[in-house]
Amino acid sequence: MNVYKTENIRNVALLGHGGSGKTTLVESMALTTGIITRMGNINDGNTISDFDKEEIKRKFSISTILVPVEFNGVKINVLDAPGYFDFVGATEEAVSVCDGAVIVINAKSGLEVGAIKAWNLCEKYNIPKMIYVSGMDDVNADYYTVISSLKEQFGNKIAPFHIPIDEGGQFVGYVNVIRKAGRKFKADGSYDVCDVPADAQAHLDEYRNMIDEAVAETSEELMEKYFGGEEFTLDEIYSALKEAVTGGDLVPVMVGSSIKNLGAKMVLENIERYFPAPNESPVKKHAVNAKTDEEFELTCDPTKPLATYVFKTIMDPFIGKYSVVKVYSGVLTSDDQVFNAATDESEKISKLYIKRGKNFEEIKELQAGDIGAIGKLNLAKTGDTLSRKDTPIIIDKFEYSKPYTYMKYSAVNKGEEDKISQALQKLCAEDQTLKTMNDEENKQSLIYGIGDQQLDVVVSKMKDKYKVDITLDKPAFAFRETIRKSADVQGKHKKQSGGHGQYGDVRMIFEPLGNTEKAYEFEERVVGGSVPKNFFPAVEKGLQECVQRGPLANYPVVGVKAILYDGSYHPVDSNEMSFKMATILAFKKGFMEANPVLLEPIVSLKVTVPDRFTGDVMGDLNKRRGRVLGSNAVAPGITCIEADVPNSELYGYGTVLRSMTGGFGDFEYEFSRYEQAPADVQQKEVAARHTDDEE
């Protein structure tokens, strides 16, 4: 592929609901631009984008795949992003580097939650948008219902550029609203000019007026022309519409049937015509010069210092590691020495690539604004910036969705723990919404993700790519033990086995400390030397050991005050170990006599949903023993519900919330405090822990 200058590059993400037709649109684009001679099919597993075994098996996209195409002298870096919510991290990869987005909507399914979320994501980052209504060949396709839904949801920004032409129930072409002319498709996806059908004329007048108004609003000169009844020239329209689309004031709507290769050419034309080049992009990134700590202005200029952002990492056991990058400033060449300010290390680039699907093509350089891949960079990670040592640049890392769904994982075959750990490290390097942690307290390894489907894919990839098996189970939750009453007990350790024996005797009071953030507090009130002072540290060591695993259910102990007030000793047989053991006996006895209880972790939960779902969400939270603290409007029609909920009751909540709200609901939480668990929960937990110990 040729090296393209900044002004001849477009970086475009394809977004939308799962199954809306994004991958098929990529195939149609590839056929239109001559990359392929025959379109692949998702059901056959032979598309450019969905080449991973998991994607072929499941028949949907899991990763964002880069497919650059060349059209009319412009390089369009198409980023085909997943539509299923569990893989939002991959979608965010595409959003992090695109300068425009085509939101794909299926004409039969209509406006779905995935398209609304894609719109909101673009709004958040100021990304220009177009909408492509796919599947117009379906007998149940309803374009005008889609337009009505779009206007209702998004308002006057929606501007239909196309009106479908239907003959005998078949989608055969469209009306170009700007040119006020019909287009009838030919077999190869091109078209012949045709008359505007009578049934489309009313829509044409309405849609053209919308476009004329949008054009007029871009300048006073055009406004005067509009009110003067003068026609705009095509150049005036195109220029004004590009300004409106780039500024986010107008969102064109196009139609097509990708599976029949009808419409991709128009999408490519509109991307070239209306979407900004990287140096015109309204999407702004913040960067600093690490040497001076001053802000560095990213102007997407090839003459400026190099600033290249790693937005995706590929870790493959067969092809190795690749860092997929966008050059924000300067020029990146295949023999470059780059500096990573995050690691304070330099690395030599051996090879530079253009990545298209699963294929890599070597290239000599990438100009500012372009996207490519670097092979075998050892130190670079997703989110790092590659620059020059004399001008070390750091671009702010993109914020990915935080994972809240987690499960316990364990090896199916003993002895594979190291292989599993290495495989998970690689998968986490690829997916920024995947995390692992070792829970020492409950002796379990945890894996965090966005949802259950994502974690299921991880299990399959581990087995297929890395030849290791893991199982996922419900995790243990971090309960605590404490006491509600006081107990006065004696602990005596006496052992005689010839020669010096062991003797330690303590009398202690155990009572609630009133502070569950501390494990224990030790106080001595010994009078008369019944327990020598040199044994006090041994008593506290015994306490330190005991609070690690409580007598009730082997959970850590919190909020206990231990008072040593009496005891006895033997001048020969007493030693530190004896008093430590005596303390352990006293603790176990005293703890169980002081009304021991389990404390469960409580989290502060925030659930963001459309207003119509608030009643269902609150009702469900009550069933989960949650206490709803209140709710407040965060956007028109959107409410954030705040509640305190036991952490254990949120197991599987992501899937339930998604089902309950049709995919609209989002949630986040953070640990708040510990509270006493209900009696039935305590009994069940104690019984389960004792059963585990017996096993």
LODRENDREN-805613 format. One record per residue (C-alpha): x, y, z. Coordinates in steps of 0.001 Angstrom, whole numbers, plus 500000, padded with zeros to 6 digits. Example, Ala and Ser with C-alpha at 12.3 -4.5 7.8 and 13.67 -1.06 7.14 Angstrom:
// residues 2
512300495500507800
513670498940507140
//
This chain:
// residues 695
500000500000500000
501128503530499252
502166506025501912
499358508555502345
499627512157503446
497605513373506415
494999515217504349
494265512027502376
493539509837505401
490223509096507116
490007507073510337
486501505674510673
484961503369513279
481969501197512396
479718501103515454
476269499774516270
474257497015517846
475452493430517563
474186491847514342
473340495161512657
475635494487509682
478969496189510399
481168493276509324
479109492752506170
479524496445505330
483305495981505615
483083493094503134
481085495266500758
483617498091501094
486456495652500412
484721494355497285
483938497876496078
487573498957496431
489009495806494857
490614494286497951
488607491126497404
486884489679494341
484147487872496236
482380488812499443
482822486616502487
479911485586504691
479624485541508476
477864482179508448
480664480701506344
483329482206508618
485348483704505769
485050487477506272
488055489798506487
487112491040509951
485925487967511818
488872485623511305
489471484577514911
488306481040515740
486059482346518504
484449484855516136
483890482198513486
482398479827516055
480129482426517679
479338484334514462
479932487792515879
482862490185516333
484927490038519511
487858492325518620
488208495590516721
489741494793513355
491505497297511121
490705497111507404
492269499984505418
490783500582501962
491820502951499156
489101504999497526
489444507968495144
493014508611496285
492057508528499956
493085505898502491
490185505015504764
491240503142507893
488061501237508727
487884500032512334
485247497290512554
484175497292516221
482118494684518117
478507495462518899
477950493127521839
478254494876525182
480649492415526815
483289493507524308
482922497235524844
486678497440525506
487350496595521865
484766499154520761
486491501763522916
489799500914521188
488241501979517889
486696505094519414
490014506090520984
491647506730517582
488869507408515069
488039510820513633
484561509796512494
482071506975513052
479481505255510894
476696503904513106
475082500914511412
471362500267512001
469449497288510657
466354498384508725
464335495456510050
465385495629513713
465258499417513864
466972501659516392
468475499385519062
470272500048522303
473700499346520765
473212502172518269
472094504559521026
475138503664523115
477369504156520062
475830507604519530
476394508531523178
480003507364522982
480577509577519934
478933512528521660
481166512038524689
484338512321522597
483069514831520015
483301512350517127
481493513229513856
478839510673512909
476947509215509972
474216506591510061
473989503731507587
470678501852507469
471566498338506348
469487495360505305
467168497281502989
466705494096500929
464730492488503788
460992492273503164
460393493664506669
462753496618506256
461104499859507368
463260502879506586
460749505529507559
460154504004510971
463923504065511487
464051507759510506
461161508534512853
462918506728515721
466184508543514997
464499511945515038
462636511140518227
465816509943519945
468374512402518579
466410515399517342
467008517698514381
470606516619513803
469265513705511769
469438514478508034
468418511731505577
470658511965502533
468970508971500876
465417507793500230
465059504108499262
463486503179495942
461303500094496041
460001498191493025
457724495223493517
458853494796497096
462519494876496101
465125497456497126
466546498617493808
468031502056494427
467747505341496255
467032509012495794
470029511287496317
468411514080498351
471213516580497713
471139516133493942
467355515528493841
467901512574491522
467201508848491521
469869506174491495
469123502647490329
471674500027491306
473499497816488859
474801494360489734
478300495608490578
477051498176493105
477326501177490775
474176502862489533
472315504455486652
470481507754486993
466696507380487121
463619509479487809
462469510185491352
459443507949492051
456212509781492819
455888508184496253
459326509549497237
458670513145496166
457036514292499416
459900512875501468
462413514421499080
460986517902499590
460946517485503377
464477516084503624
465949518591501169
464485521479503170
466193520086506278
469525520005504456
469061523495503011
468345524860506481
471472523181507827
473533524636504982
472100528097505555
473026528043509230
476735527646508493
477261531270507398
475477534611507133
476106534710503398
474371531375502852
471572532396505215
470878535490503107
470936533374499975
468487530907501527
466000533586502565
466407535232499188
465102532069497546
468346531350495678
469516527802495054
472779526712496657
475497525422494363
476739521860494921
480117523164496062
478407525381498639
476318522461499847
479223520050500089
481450522550501884
478734523587504325
477687520001505021
481270518976505751
481493521785508283
478171520753509839
479058517044509968
482540517712511363
481071520009514005
478503517398515017
475561519608514021
474371517278511275
474261513483511009
473644512137507482
471569508988507039
472321506593504163
470716503354502972
471972500127501490
472043496364501391
475609495360502187
475001491664501635
474138492496498001
476911495109497762
474406497906497299
475328501142499050
478957500686500134
480172502974497348
477916505761498626
479177505259502189
482774505517500974
481974508649498972
480361510324501972
483241509351504268
485678510938501818
483525514020501294
482187514832504763
484426513274507399
487487515259508496
491074514290507793
493080513753511026
494464517318510877
490871518657510700
489485516408513404
487440517936516233
488584515063518457
491284516526520672
493872514647522730
495771516055525661
499532515489525768
502512516722527768
506227517001527179
507617514659529852
510891516589529975
509369520009530660
505979518943532105
504420521473529759
501422520782527568
502301519548524083
499885520602521356
499003517679519091
498427519250515685
498673516116513519
501486517685511547
504227515543509930
506782518315510559
506206518290514337
507938515995516889
506918512350516804
504007511288519023
502647507801518349
499962506248520542
499666502475521123
495908501845521180
495856498073520761
498148495141521524
498026491780519776
499562488843521618
499501485702519537
501358482446520286
502041482000516569
502565485469515050
504027487115518165
503387490561519634
502213493529517583
501536497065518779
498799498766516743
499410502507516704
498120505854515520
500651508531514617
499346511775516099
502334513908515183
505473513565513086
506371510635510840
507085507074511989
509545505066509876
510478501399509795
514012502022511057
513055504456513835
514478504512517333
511522505389519572
511458506443523212
508800505264525640
508483507865528389
506320505505530469
509160502999530824
512029505460530255
513405503062527633
514235503269523954
513402500590521403
514377500028517791
511586499457515301
512449496524513110
509382496404510899
506381498623510310
503135497241508905
499761498072507499
497340495619509077
494285494466507130
492258491810508912
494680489045509811
497230490051507179
500252492309507607
501872494275504802
505253495921505348
505466499661504838
508330502158505088
506564504921506989
503336506216508502
502486509889508168
500788511914510899
497201510737511302
497766507238509908
497282503889511627
499580500871511408
501327498200513443
504810497704514864
506181494207515247
507805492859518416
508123495915520646
509052494331523964
508302497206526321
505343499018524781
501867498441526199
498425499671525254
498185503311526306
501891504082525888
503240506899523717
506271506423521458
508264509570520729
511851510864520578
514146511018523580
514867514698523016
511122515467522964
509449512784525123
505699513049524650
503010511398526749
499454511357525360
496778510889528010
495634507291528189
492133506523527012
489751505588529835
488262502146529285
485140500779530922
485881499341534340
485123495622534802
482801494729537683
481846491151536807
484233488671538388
484588484940538967
486997482546540571
489166480593538177
491158477452538801
493267475024536794
491618471852535540
494975470072535541
497359470488538449
500790471820537605
499566474191534885
499274477251537135
502333478967535631
501139478390532069
497712479733533003
499237482828534576
501316483555531475
498347483035529150
496128485343531198
498821488031531202
498781487972527409
494987488082527211
494893490997529663
497496492821527566
495136492498524586
491944493463526417
492023496493528711
488714495477530335
490111492152531506
491881491983534884
493138489252537207
494017489330540878
495112486911543560
492816486932546608
495101485660549369
492431486025552030
490065483529550420
492789481533548665
491305482130545229
492341483580541891
489872486052540398
489247487227536857
487322490446536152
485519491358532950
482577493318531575
480254490323531434
479842486559531514
480139486154527740
483525487851527725
484787485523530464
483433482515528581
485450483612525530
488546483834527747
488102480198528806
487768479130525161
490813481148524071
492907479702526879
492082476211525687
492408476877521957
495388479275521808
497385478394524892
496383474739525449
495422475159529106
492059474513530752
490494476614533484
487106476465535169
485095479432536391
483095479319539626
481271481628541986
483858483438544108
484046483484547882
483308486892549355
485391488727551917
483351488340555121
484731489395558504
484221488087562047
483675490133565176
481988489942568593
478971491688570080
479435490926573806
482233490577576369
483762487371577662
486135486718580576
488132483547579960
491243481657580963
493710480110578575
496200477668580012
498864475815578061
500655473118580051
502872470412578617
505363468120580336
507438465647578345
510629465202580337
513152467941580996
511862471469580619
508110471621580048
505826474350578754
503607476469580937
501594479562580137
498450480847581836
496481483965580924
493199485475582012
491755487792579433
488674489833578635
487509490066575041
485052492833574189
483874494827571151
486354497516570139
483769499673568386
485986500063565326
485780497429562605
488543499072560589
491076497703563096
491593493997563647
492263494244567368
493560496364570171
495665494870572984
495765496216576496
497461494805579612
496213495465583143
498352492970584967
499156493845588596
501510492104590972
503630490477588253
501315487472587756
502427487581584112
505948488974583651
506243491912581233
508644490031579003
505754487710578014
503421490535576937
504831490537573361
504180486786573177
500552487380574136
500207489935571353
501829487559568852
499160485031569757
496490487649569061
498086488566565729
497936484944564665
494353484434565836
492833487400564008
494055486069560652
491480483271560724
488618483580563181
487078480647565093
483593481131563624
484207480609559895
487937481155559330
487472484737558136
489685487601559354
488678489069562703
487996492784563189
486893495045566027
488106493075569067
489641494530572203
491769492029574163
492629492834577808
495214490756579682
494576491256583381
495900488150585161
497561484785584811
500405482722586197
503793481479585182
506417478880586067
509969480118586675
511456477250584633
508798476012582176
507312479345581069
508522480817577795
507231482954574931
505798480001573017
503858478851576082
502174482239576532
501488482536572829
499713479156572901
497814480106576055
496615483289574329
495426481317571298
493388479014573576
491930482011575411
491057483794572178
489217480852570661
487235480264573837
486535483924574538
485593484759570959
482977482006570790
481520483063574150
481261486727573177
478370486356570689
480441486057567503
478890487323564259
479801487550560596
480121490927558922
479476491128555191
480991493664552777
478601496419551704
479207498314548477
477936501702547331
476176500965544043
475198503380541293
472832502149538583
472193504401535580
469035503592533616
466338505251531525
463502506531533711
461093503818532590
463210501124534255
463701502745537670
460812500885539310
462033497472538135
465625498221539184
464629499418542653
462402496386543151
465249494083542192
467661495863544543
465233495360547413
465216491624546665
468993491719546914
468781493174550436
469784496548549074
468888499875550650
468000502475548032
469404505792549227
467962507951546486
467958508766542795
468728511779540682
468440512778537037
471806512751535257
470498513520531763
467087513993530140
465204510744530709
468133509107532534
468227508398536272
471060507306538550
469908505147541463
472193504992544489
471992502106546934
473943500179549533
473992496488548658
475773493424550106
478610492563547742
477615488903547627
474174489862546287
475696491457543189
476992488172541803
475660487950538236
474093491397538486
475468492648535165
473577489999533193
470359490554535165
470507494338534785
471146494063531061
468167491738530666
465935493877532859
466688497096530964
467099495810527437
470817496549527554
470418500200528611
471443499780532247
474970500500533486
476320500092536994
479396500732539071
480243500210542704
482948500589545315
483476499057548737
481848501041551525
481959499204554864
481146496011556748
477772495305558347
476413492385560359
474968489763558060
471439488395558674
471227485196560715
470281482993557738
473223484307555698
475579483695558623
474365480153559161
474710479300555495
478190480831555271
479473479151558449
478161475782557294
479749476209553857
483123477176555315
483174474232557699
482268471900554826
485155473333552785
487550472784555699
486473469153556033
487116468599552335
//
